[in-house]
Amino acid sequence: MTEKQLQVIVGLLAGMQTANVHLANVLCHKTGISHDDLASSFEETAEAIPASVANRELMQIVLRQISSGIRNAGAGGDFHELMHRLLH
């Protein structure tokens, strides 16, 4: 695999995580569930993955990153302003 191919895969995975966080934000907004409650459910799912599952640790990392994104999205304007400065 080339470096360029690896970068494409990483970009696609980051996009999928971002899409999950966006969908979670819409869900929280439409249903009234708190960002913390939804983020906790992702963390609980990560912990519930059986040790025998291939790539368990990697799956847990992804679920925890999504959880962090959900929590931070619910943090309000300060977080959004910080993200804007970091990304632009």
C-alpha positions, 0 to 999 in steps of 0.5 A: 500500500502506498502512502497516498492510499493510506492517506485516502483510507484515513481520510475516509475513516475520519469522514465516517467518524465525522458523519456519525458525530453529525448524526448523533447531534441531529438525534440529540437535537430532534429527540432531546437526549443529552449529548452526555447520555448518547456519548456514554452509550458509545463508550458502553458499547466499546466496553461491551465488545468481547475480548475475542473480537478481532480488532477489538482495541481499534474498534474501541478507539473509534467508538471513544473518538465518536463519543468524544466528538459527541460530548464536545459538540454538546459543549456549546459555542466555545468548543465550536469557536475553538474548532473553527480556529483550529480548522481554518 
